[in-house]
């Protein structure tokens, strides 16, 4: 866990505004709070907007897989059993050591309830 400092570090930070359906607001807030360890601020501005790729340049198919799996509250073992592969394959895909092909993306999408293109 991060240690608190006497002087907060705010240099190099930007505000990010995300528009989500009201029905998913709590879920998105909880996810962001877990990711960043702080509550999300309700501040809407009509300034610059950024794409997901600009905000998270290193995010790839493995991150999307892990996020979708966690969102569905599934372990790697449960997901692997659902799509008929070994748990190690899920781990390798999440860590970028195994490519997620189109057919595998379709199987994952069916099990996780998301569009298969997020894994490509």
Backbone bond lengths (Angstrom), bond angles and torsions (degrees), N, CA, C in turn:
res aa  C-N    CA-C-N  psi(-1)  N-CA   C-N-CA  omega(-1)  CA-C   N-CA-C  phi
1 X - - - 1.440 - - 1.517 108.68 -
2 X 1.328 116.52 145.51 1.453 120.66 -179.53 1.516 110.63 -70.24
3 X 1.309 115.01 143.32 1.456 120.89 179.13 1.518 109.03 -89.37
4 X 1.306 117.43 137.36 1.464 121.07 179.60 1.524 109.77 -70.85
5 X 1.318 114.40 144.14 1.458 120.61 179.97 1.524 108.96 -110.55
6 X 1.341 115.96 158.43 1.448 120.18 177.70 1.520 110.55 -67.53
7 X 1.325 116.96 -40.43 1.452 121.28 -178.83 1.529 108.17 -111.16
8 X 1.334 117.80 121.24 1.464 119.10 -179.21 1.526 111.47 -66.64
9 X 1.323 115.48 142.10 1.456 120.42 177.75 1.519 108.55 -96.06
10 X 1.329 116.54 114.93 1.458 120.70 -179.35 1.522 112.29 -123.19
11 X 1.306 117.06 -5.93 1.456 119.86 -178.70 1.525 111.37 -64.00
12 X 1.313 115.89 140.85 1.453 120.75 177.27 1.517 114.64 79.44
13 X 1.317 118.26 11.71 1.459 121.41 -179.48 1.523 110.63 -99.30
14 X 1.323 116.03 152.60 1.459 121.88 175.87 1.515 109.23 -130.72
15 X 1.323 116.85 155.72 1.454 121.90 174.37 1.519 108.07 -86.80
16 X 1.319 116.34 138.32 1.457 121.71 178.65 1.515 108.02 -122.61
17 X 1.321 116.86 127.94 1.457 122.01 178.68 1.520 107.85 -110.05
18 X 1.325 115.15 129.39 1.461 121.19 179.82 1.518 108.57 -122.06
19 X 1.318 116.63 129.41 1.463 120.99 178.05 1.524 107.64 -98.73
20 X 1.324 115.47 120.85 1.462 121.87 -179.17 1.522 109.03 -130.96
21 X 1.331 116.92 157.46 1.465 118.62 175.87 1.529 109.99 -61.66
22 X 1.331 116.84 142.10 1.454 121.37 -178.47 1.529 111.11 -55.80
23 X 1.323 117.29 -33.53 1.466 120.73 -178.11 1.530 112.10 -66.08
24 X 1.342 118.25 -19.37 1.469 121.64 -178.98 1.524 112.38 -107.12
25 X 1.334 117.43 6.66 1.464 121.80 -174.53 1.527 112.72 -56.27
26 X 1.319 117.36 -50.75 1.473 119.88 -177.77 1.515 111.70 -60.61
27 X 1.314 115.52 -43.00 1.469 119.98 -179.52 1.528 111.15 -62.09
28 X 1.337 117.42 -44.19 1.459 121.34 -179.98 1.521 110.33 -65.98
29 X 1.335 117.15 -43.51 1.468 120.28 178.02 1.527 111.26 -59.63
30 X 1.323 116.31 -44.32 1.470 120.14 -179.48 1.518 111.01 -63.59
31 X 1.326 116.84 -42.08 1.460 121.14 179.48 1.520 110.86 -63.70
32 X 1.335 117.24 -46.03 1.459 120.44 179.18 1.525 111.32 -64.53
33 X 1.313 116.92 -38.18 1.465 120.26 178.53 1.520 110.60 -63.49
34 X 1.345 116.73 -39.11 1.466 120.33 177.42 1.523 110.58 -66.90
35 X 1.342 116.53 -40.96 1.464 120.81 -178.07 1.517 112.37 -65.83
36 X 1.331 116.36 -42.71 1.455 120.23 -171.72 1.513 114.29 -108.55
37 X 1.314 117.59 -2.64 1.452 120.52 175.57 1.514 114.62 68.34
38 X 1.295 117.68 21.32 1.468 120.76 179.69 1.516 108.21 -149.67
39 X 1.317 114.93 161.51 1.468 118.02 177.52 1.520 109.57 -72.78
40 X 1.295 115.73 152.52 1.457 121.23 -179.22 1.519 108.94 -86.20
41 X 1.310 116.11 135.86 1.459 121.49 -176.34 1.526 109.68 -89.56
42 X 1.345 116.53 135.36 1.468 122.42 176.31 1.517 109.22 -86.06
43 X 1.288 116.62 85.10 1.452 119.44 179.20 1.521 108.07 -136.53
44 X 1.325 116.68 110.89 1.452 120.89 -177.20 1.510 109.43 -103.65
45 X 1.317 115.98 130.80 1.455 121.79 -179.45 1.517 108.75 -132.34
46 X 1.308 116.26 151.18 1.454 121.06 175.98 1.523 110.06 -100.15
47 X 1.319 116.36 38.43 1.462 120.69 179.84 1.518 108.89 -90.68
48 X 1.275 117.38 -145.75 1.458 122.16 -177.83 1.527 110.92 -67.72
49 X 1.305 115.81 147.78 1.455 121.36 173.76 1.517 108.17 -118.33
50 X 1.313 116.85 152.25 1.441 122.24 -175.86 1.523 109.62 -129.51
51 X 1.307 115.58 144.77 1.458 119.73 176.61 1.520 108.88 -78.66
52 X 1.329 115.96 164.44 1.454 121.21 177.85 1.524 110.24 -60.08
53 X 1.329 117.07 -37.81 1.465 121.57 -179.90 1.525 111.83 -64.48
54 X 1.355 116.86 -34.28 1.456 120.15 178.29 1.528 111.53 -71.29
55 X 1.322 116.51 -38.09 1.458 121.03 -177.82 1.526 111.13 -75.96
56 X 1.327 116.70 -42.61 1.463 121.87 -178.92 1.532 109.33 -122.78
57 X 1.341 118.22 74.25 1.464 120.65 -174.51 1.532 113.94 -63.39
58 X 1.303 117.72 -27.40 1.462 120.37 -177.47 1.525 112.85 -88.53
59 X 1.340 117.79 -1.08 1.455 120.31 -177.25 1.526 109.45 -71.74
60 X 1.314 115.63 131.40 1.452 120.02 -178.92 1.516 111.99 -131.67
61 X 1.307 114.92 -166.48 1.462 121.33 -178.25 1.532 111.22 -61.00
62 X 1.319 117.33 -37.68 1.462 120.79 179.51 1.518 112.22 -63.28
63 X 1.336 115.86 -39.03 1.463 120.42 177.19 1.527 110.72 -66.12
64 X 1.340 115.72 -39.67 1.467 119.82 177.83 1.526 110.11 -64.21
65 X 1.328 116.62 -40.58 1.462 121.06 178.67 1.526 110.51 -63.26
66 X 1.318 116.65 -48.63 1.461 120.59 180.00 1.524 110.93 -61.10
67 X 1.335 116.58 -43.45 1.457 120.45 179.77 1.518 112.51 -62.67
68 X 1.331 116.49 -43.89 1.466 120.24 179.93 1.525 110.73 -66.50
69 X 1.321 116.27 -38.25 1.469 120.73 180.00 1.524 110.61 -66.21
70 X 1.320 116.93 -45.30 1.462 121.26 179.74 1.530 109.97 -65.61
71 X 1.334 116.56 -40.28 1.464 120.80 178.55 1.520 110.94 -58.11
72 X 1.312 116.84 -37.80 1.464 121.40 179.09 1.529 112.37 -85.19
73 X 1.348 116.11 3.17 1.464 121.83 178.46 1.526 111.63 58.26
74 X 1.334 115.79 44.06 1.462 121.56 -179.32 1.524 109.63 -111.93
75 X 1.309 116.52 143.55 1.458 120.62 171.69 1.521 107.68 -84.09
76 X 1.329 116.07 166.88 1.459 119.80 175.52 1.517 110.39 -60.61
77 X 1.313 116.93 -39.35 1.468 121.01 -178.66 1.527 111.49 -64.76
78 X 1.323 117.00 -42.19 1.469 120.84 179.78 1.523 110.11 -65.30
79 X 1.336 117.22 -44.82 1.461 120.59 179.07 1.525 110.57 -63.41
80 X 1.327 116.36 -43.34 1.465 120.08 179.30 1.526 111.00 -58.78
81 X 1.323 117.20 -44.27 1.464 120.99 178.90 1.526 110.69 -64.18
82 X 1.308 117.08 -36.61 1.466 121.31 -178.24 1.523 112.50 -66.81
83 X 1.337 117.31 -31.96 1.464 119.41 -177.97 1.527 113.08 -107.91
84 X 1.328 116.16 -0.17 1.464 120.15 174.53 1.513 116.08 78.49
85 X 1.334 117.14 38.52 1.465 120.88 174.43 1.523 109.05 -129.73
86 X 1.329 116.36 172.10 1.468 119.68 176.85 1.530 109.90 -78.21
87 X 1.319 117.11 152.64 1.456 122.35 179.66 1.529 110.97 -58.14
88 X 1.306 117.02 -35.60 1.466 121.57 -179.81 1.528 111.34 -59.77
89 X 1.330 116.72 -33.44 1.462 119.84 178.96 1.530 110.46 -64.81
90 X 1.329 117.07 -40.50 1.467 120.58 178.21 1.530 109.19 -62.88
91 X 1.319 116.73 -45.52 1.464 121.07 179.25 1.527 110.51 -59.75
92 X 1.330 117.07 -45.24 1.462 120.90 -179.54 1.523 111.66 -63.75
93 X 1.333 117.68 -38.40 1.466 120.76 177.65 1.524 110.45 -66.69
94 X 1.324 117.24 -42.21 1.464 120.54 -179.38 1.525 111.94 -65.10
95 X 1.327 117.14 -31.69 1.465 120.89 -178.64 1.521 113.27 -95.11
96 X 1.347 117.56 6.24 1.458 121.17 176.50 1.502 115.56 76.64
97 X 1.319 117.82 13.97 1.461 121.51 179.06 1.527 112.07 -92.43
98 X 1.319 117.38 -7.75 1.460 122.55 177.98 1.524 106.94 -135.96
99 X 1.324 115.92 129.34 1.459 121.43 -179.71 1.522 109.52 -72.94
100 X 1.327 115.83 140.51 1.462 120.85 175.81 1.529 107.03 -96.34
101 X 1.322 115.78 105.17 1.458 120.53 179.54 1.520 111.30 -78.08
102 X 1.335 114.85 175.61 1.459 120.43 -176.13 1.528 111.99 -62.69
103 X 1.321 117.61 -44.17 1.466 120.29 -179.47 1.532 110.91 -65.48
104 X 1.332 116.73 -42.12 1.468 120.37 177.91 1.522 109.91 -65.06
105 X 1.331 117.56 -39.68 1.463 121.15 178.45 1.525 110.32 -60.53
106 X 1.313 116.81 -38.97 1.474 120.49 179.05 1.534 110.70 -66.78
107 X 1.320 117.10 -40.42 1.473 120.67 178.23 1.521 110.33 -65.00
108 X 1.326 116.16 -44.04 1.466 120.76 178.93 1.521 110.58 -63.26
109 X 1.329 116.24 -41.46 1.458 119.93 -178.10 1.519 111.53 -64.27
110 X 1.312 116.57 -37.55 1.466 120.37 178.61 1.534 110.69 -65.67
111 X 1.333 116.20 -41.86 1.471 120.57 -178.50 1.524 112.34 -72.69
112 X 1.344 116.73 -31.74 1.465 120.64 -174.08 1.519 113.82 -102.74
113 X 1.319 117.69 -8.29 1.461 120.72 177.43 1.509 114.78 70.13
114 X 1.347 116.83 35.73 1.461 121.09 176.58 1.519 108.78 -129.14
115 X 1.321 116.81 165.64 1.459 121.77 178.67 1.536 109.13 -66.24
116 X 1.313 117.11 135.03 1.473 120.80 -176.39 1.522 112.44 -63.34
117 X 1.327 117.86 -23.74 1.469 120.73 -176.57 1.521 113.60 -67.54
118 X 1.335 118.35 -18.73 1.475 119.18 178.76 1.522 110.98 -68.27
119 X 1.328 117.68 -18.40 1.458 120.72 -178.88 1.519 113.47 -95.07
120 X 1.316 117.22 -3.08 1.479 120.44 -177.84 1.506 111.81 -97.74
